[in-house]
Amino acid sequence: MSSDPWGRVDETGTVYVRTADGEQVVGSWQAGSPEEALAYFERKYEGLVVEIGLLEKRVKTTDLSAKDAQAAIDHIREQVDAHHAVGDLAALRVRLDKLVETVESRREERKQQRAKQSDEARNSKEALVAEAEQLAQSDQWRAAGERLRALVDTWKGLPRLDRKSDDELWHRFSHARSAFSKRRKAHFASLDAQREEARKAKERLVAEAEGLSGSTDWGPTAARYRDLMAEWKAAGRAQREHEDDLWNRFRGAQDVFFAARSSVFAERDAEQTENLKLKEELAEEAEKILPVTDLRTARAAFRSLNERWEAIGHVPRDARPKVEGRMHAVERAIQESEEAEWRRTNPEARARAAGLTGQLQAAVDKLRGQIDQARAQGNGSKADKLERELEGRQALLDQALKGLQEFGG
């Protein structure tokens, strides 16, 4: 018979292992010596030790699931409980029990970790939904659209929640995106309609502008072009592919008209500048008529100069008042000389002037007498009133006497 601290072989070849509950049969060995039998079952024990050690390492260092770890523990425990090895089987059970505790601890940690991750994912998705719902009301179409696309990518990178919660949040998220897309589509549809209306309006403006480009009715046409420009600005922008072409046509039509007008005005300005020079010469010649000494000669000379003046034509607008004023001054001087001559040679006017002067002189003399009489009677208020009346009559008399002198006496 052969034995060691954990087992023995009896004379029949039966192998036993010692446990706390007494000896348990390991197996029967008939092929060799008892020592070989113990050595064989001791190696099986060492194999279990290695297997448990490897499993302990996997549980601690890998992401082995609790389910798979428990299955491996159960498999080893079956071998230990079957007593098919010689060694300290109780020590192996202790290690397996501790390993079970480790797996359960890891299971709980992972459960808590998953719960934490789930809470974080829920919070993140709720934040994404809240932002998406806010963006759904935005009119910043480009920026909001890009942000919504970024939110979708973020959503895809987050863990799934329980099906009900995940579906509810996704429904709100998707609804916000759809609402934004619907509003954006409606906005750009409206914008397209407005731009189409603008295109039609600008087509009409271009047609009119091109029709006016050959006009020589400079003033009214230039004014109409200003009106067309105001209408162009009020029409809004057409589609990008039409706007530039329409503007080039519109602007080109204006350029044709204003270039032609500028050319004509340049010629006219040159002609008017020459006219101004000629009229200034005539004005200088007319001023030599003054002072008038011979009315008949002065009238004839001015008439000749005026005929030549009228034949010359227009001068620049800003120079017109000054040069025409010089001619008008000469003309007024001649007219004043004519009026003075008429007064001197008109007997009826002289008689009327003399008669008026006589009447006024008589009235003045009468008032003076009345004033003297009132003061003699001590009636000062009446005298003061008559004095004021006398001042007015005297002024009229002085004026009449001056006019009478113009008649030569």
HELIX and SHEET records of a PDB file:
HELIX    1   1 PRO A   34  THR A   61  1                                  28    
HELIX    2   2 ALA A   66  ASP A   81  1                                  16    
HELIX    3   3 LEU A   89  LEU A  135  1                                  47    
HELIX    4   4 TRP A  141  LYS A  156  1                                  16    
HELIX    5   5 ARG A  163  LEU A  212  1                                  50    
HELIX    6   6 TRP A  218  ALA A  235  1                                  18    
HELIX    7   7 ARG A  240  GLU A  287  1                                  48    
HELIX    8   8 LEU A  295  ILE A  312  1                                  18    
HELIX    9   9 ARG A  317  ALA A  319  5                                   3    
HELIX   10  10 ARG A  320  THR A  345  1                                  26    
HELIX   11  11 PRO A  347  ALA A  376  1                                  30    
HELIX   12  12 GLY A  380  GLU A  406  1                                  27    
SHEET    1   A 4 SER A   2  ASP A   4  0                                        
SHEET    2   A 4 GLY A   7  VAL A   9 -1                                        
SHEET    3   A 4 THR A  14  THR A  19 -1                                        
SHEET    4   A 4 GLY A  22  SER A  28 -1                                        
END                                                                             
